[in-house]
Amino acid sequence: MSINLIPLYLRINPARYHFLKFILEAYDGLCLLSTVPGEKGCVCVRYPLEKAGILYPLLSELASSIKPVSSINH
């Protein structure tokens, strides 16, 4: 049996990657988290459709904790 995983790409503060990974791993079977090679601060969350009702509210709650650092132009 194969499970179809939906990819969701997010830009986060790279220093918060392990925090996000730790939280997501606490929800067994919720999703897979990986970095996107060559894209600093970009991650891919892959999840089964039936977990969207748990994942999206969780990510919404975590948004302020993982948001990317804004760039400063000189």
C-alpha positions in Angstrom: 0.0 0.0 0.0 1.4 3.4 -1.0 0.6 6.6 0.8 0.4 9.8 -1.3 2.2 12.6 0.5 1.4 16.2 -0.3 4.4 18.6 -0.3 4.1 21.9 1.5 7.1 24.3 1.1 7.8 26.9 3.9 10.4 29.5 4.5 11.5 29.5 8.1 14.2 30.9 10.2 17.1 28.4 9.6 18.0 28.5 13.3 14.5 27.2 14.2 14.6 24.1 12.0 15.4 21.7 14.9 12.7 23.3 17.0 10.1 22.6 14.2 11.4 19.1 13.6 11.1 18.3 17.3 7.5 19.5 17.5 6.4 17.8 14.3 8.0 14.5 15.4 6.0 14.6 18.6 2.9 13.9 16.4 3.7 10.4 15.3 2.9 9.9 11.6 1.9 13.5 11.0 4.4 14.4 8.4 8.0 14.3 7.1 10.2 17.4 7.3 13.3 18.0 5.2 15.3 20.9 4.0 15.4 22.1 0.4 19.0 21.8 -0.9 20.4 25.1 -2.0 17.6 27.1 -0.4 18.6 28.5 3.0 15.6 28.6 5.3 13.3 26.6 2.9 11.8 23.4 4.2 9.4 20.8 2.7 6.7 19.3 4.9 5.2 16.2 3.3 2.0 15.0 4.8 -1.0 12.6 4.0 -4.2 14.5 3.2 -6.0 13.1 6.1 -3.6 14.9 8.5 -4.1 18.4 7.1 -6.7 19.1 9.8 -4.0 18.6 12.4 -1.0 20.0 10.6 -2.3 23.4 9.4 -3.6 24.6 12.8 -0.4 23.4 14.3 1.8 25.3 11.8 -0.5 28.3 12.3 0.2 28.2 16.0 4.0 27.8 15.4 4.2 30.5 12.7 5.5 33.3 15.0 8.1 31.0 16.5 9.6 29.8 13.1 9.1 32.9 10.9 12.1 33.9 8.8 14.4 36.7 9.9 13.6 39.7 7.7 16.4 41.0 5.5 17.8 44.4 5.9 18.7 46.4 2.8 21.5 49.0 3.2 
